[in-house]
Amino acid sequence: MFQRTARRVLWSLVLALPLAGCKVELYSGLPERDANAMLAVLLRHHIDSDKQAGKEGAVTLRVDEERIAEAVDLLRDYGYPRDKFDSIGALFPKEGLISSPLEERIRYIYALSQEVSQTLSQIEGVITARVHLVMPEGKPFDKTVVPASASVFIKHREGTELAAFVPQIKMIVNNGIQGLTYDKISVALFPAPADALVAPAPLAEVGWLRLAPASVTSFWLLIGTLLTLALGALSGNIYQFLRPRKRAEPTDASGAR
C-alpha cells in the first residue's frame, strides 16, 4: 500500500515538473531586432525567457511567470520596448482630396521630428531620444523673422560618454531639418539612475551545475523531495520483501483442508 502511494506521488511530481517553469507572454508584436536585444538582457540577468515568431514578422517575448515584475522593471531601465515612431500618414490620414495648409504643416513638422528622433535612438547607449521643433510660420507682411529652433532630449545609459558627441548630435539635427541653424539647437543629456542598470548576479555553483541564485533554493527543495520519495519507495520494496508470508495449508485429494 505504501509503495503504491509513493509511486503515485512520484509520478504526480514528474508530471508537474514541466509546469514549474511555465512561461507567459510578456510583450508581443515586437520587431526581431528589439526582441533579440530584450532577450539578451533578460538572459544576462539569469531570467528564464524565450521568443516565438508571430504573424508578419512580429515576435512574442515570454518569461518565467514568477519573474514578470522583475523582467518588466529590468527592460524598462534599459529602454525596452523601444518607442514606436508612427508614420505621419497614420497619425494624420489624408481623408479628402485637398489638405488644408495647417494640416500639411503639422505633417511636415511632425515627420521631421520623428525621423530625426529615430536616427538619434540608434546611437549606442541611447535609451530614449526626442526632438522638439519650433518652426514659426512666416507671414507675408511681417518684417520680424523668428528663426526655427530645436530642443533635443536624450536619456542614456550611465557610463556612456555622450557629452563628447554633442556636436555630432547637433550636426545630425541641423543637416536633417531645412532652415535650422546650428546655434539654435540645444541638447540635454540625462543619464539613467545608477541603481537602474544593475549588473547581473554571478551564477551559483551547485556541484557541477551553475544556477541562478534565485533558483538554488528551489533546486534543493526538488532534490530533497525526489530523495524522500525514492527512499519511501525503496523502504516499501524492502518491507514487501522481508515481511513474513502465510504458508498455504495442505489439501487432501478431495480438496478438503
N, C-alpha and C positions, 0 to 999 in steps of 0.2 A: 504493500500500500504506500509506504513512504517512498519507495523507488519510483512508483508511478507518478506520485505528486511532484517529486523533484524533477522528473523528466518533463512533465507538463510545464512547470515553471521555467525550465531551461529553454524549451522551445519558444515559449512566450517572449523570453528575453531576447533570443536570437532574432525573432521576427520583428521585435520593436527596435532593434539596433539601427536599421536604416532610417527610422523616423527621428532618431536622436539629433541628427544634424540637418534637419529639414530646412530647406532654403525657401525664401519667399521673395516676391518681386519687390525691388527697391525703386528702380527707375526704368521706364520703358520709352521707346521712341528715340533712343539715343543714336547719334552718329557713331560710326565704327571707331573713329579716331578718339572721341571722347570716352566711349565705353572702354577701350583698351587702356587709356590713361587712368580712368577711375578704378578699373580692376587692378592695375599695378599698384596704386596707392593702397587699396584695401589689403592686397596680399602682402605688401611690405610691412603692414602693421598687423599681420597674422589674423586677419578677419577672413574666415572661410567664405568665398564668393565665387561666382562664375557668371558667364554671359550666355545668352541664347539669341540666335538670329531670328528676326521678326520679318514682317512684311515690308517690301520696298526698301530693303537695306537697313531698316531700323534694328536696333539691338536692345535687348532687355537685360538689365543687370540684376542679379539675385544675390542675396546674402543670407547668412545664418539667421534664423528667425529670432534668436535670443540676443543678437547684436545689431539690431536695426538702428536703435538710437545712436549707438557708438559710430556706426558707419555713416549715418546722416551728418553727424557733427564733424566727423573727420573730413568727409568730402566737401562740406561747406567751407571748412577752414582752408582747403586747397582750391576753392573757387569752382567747385563742380556741383551740379552740372553747369556747363558754360551757358552764358546768356545767349538766347536765340535772337538773332538780328533779322527781324521780319523785313520782307521786301516792301518798298514803298507802295507797290501796286496792291499788295494785300491789305495794307492799312487804309489806303485811300483809293478804293476801286473806282475806276472811271465808268460811271453809270450812263452818262449822257454822251452825246456826240462831241460837245464842246465843253471844256472845263473853264471855270472862272479863273481870272488871273491870281486870285488868292489861293485857290486850290493848287494851281501849278507851282506857286512859290513855296507853299508848305511842302509839297512833294519834293521839290528841289532841295530845300534846306535839310529836310529830314534824311533824304537819301545820302547827301554828303556826310552828314553826321554819322549815320550808320556805317557807311563804307570805311571811313577813317577809324571809327571805333573798333571795327572788326580787324582792321590791319594792326592796330596797336595791341589788340588782345593776343596776337600771335607772338609777341615778344617774349622771350624766355623769362620766366619768373613773374609775369603779369597775371594777376588773378582776375581783376575787373578793370575795364577801360571805358571811359565815357568822354565824348567830345560834345560840348555845348557851343553852338554857333549863334552869334548875334550878327545878322546881316540886315541893317536898316534899308528900308525901301526908299530909293531916291525919287524925289518929286521934281517935275519939270522946271518949276519956277523957284525952287528952294536953292539958294546960293550956299547954304551951310551943308557941307558934306560930312556925314558921320561915317567914319571908317568901320569896316567889319572887324569883328574880334572873335576869338575862340578861347575857350577855357577847357583844359584837358585834366581829367581826374583819373588817376591810376592807383589802384591798390595792388601791392606786390608782396611776394613772399619775403620775409625778413632774411637778410643776408644777400639778397640780390642787389647789386650796386647799379641802380638805375640813374642815380644822380649824374653820373658821368655821361649818360646818353640823352640828357635833356635836350641839348642842341639838335641831335638827330631826330628826336621825337617832334620837336617844333618844326624841323625841316619837312618831315613827313606830312604834317598838318598843313604847312604853308604851300607845299607843292601840290597837295591834293585838293585844295579849295581855291578856286579862282577869285581874285580880288582881295585876298587876305595877305597882310604883310607880316613879316617875321616878328616885329616888335609888338604886335597886337595879339600874340599868342602866349598864354600863361599855362604852366604845367605844375600840377600839385601831385606830389608823391606821398602815399600813405602806406607804410609797412604793416603787414598783418601782425596781430599780437604775438608776442614771443611764446606764450603758452598754447597758442592755437596749433602750431606745427610741431607737435611732439614727436621725437624720434621713436621709432618702433622699439619695443622692449626686446631684449635678446631672448632667443629660444631657450627653454629649459631642457636639460639633458636628463632623460629617464632611461637608464641602461643604454641601449644602442639607438634609442629613439630621441628625436628632438621635437618637443611640443611647445605650443604657445603657453605662456604662464597661466592664462585663464583656463586652460584645458587640463592641467596637471591633476587637479582635484577630481574632475570627472573621470579621468583615466584610471586613477587608483580606486575610485568607487566601482567602476566597471570591473576591474581586475578582481577586487575583493568579492563582488557579487558572483562572478564566474567561479572563483575558487570555492566559495561557500557551497554553491550548487554542485560543483564537481565532487567535493568531499561528501556532501549529503548523498549523492548518487552512489559513490563508492562505498559508503557505510551501509547503504541499503543492500547493495550486492553482497557485501561480506556477511551481513545479517542473514540474508536468504541462504547463503552457502553454509553457514555454521549452525543454524538453528536445527534442533533435533526434529527428525521427521517420524511420523507414525508408521509403524510396520503394518503391513497388510496381514489380516488374520487368515490362517489356513482354512480351506474349504474342502469338504469331502466330495465324493463323486456325484452325489445327488445335488450338490450346490448349497447344502446347508452348512452354516458356520458352527 
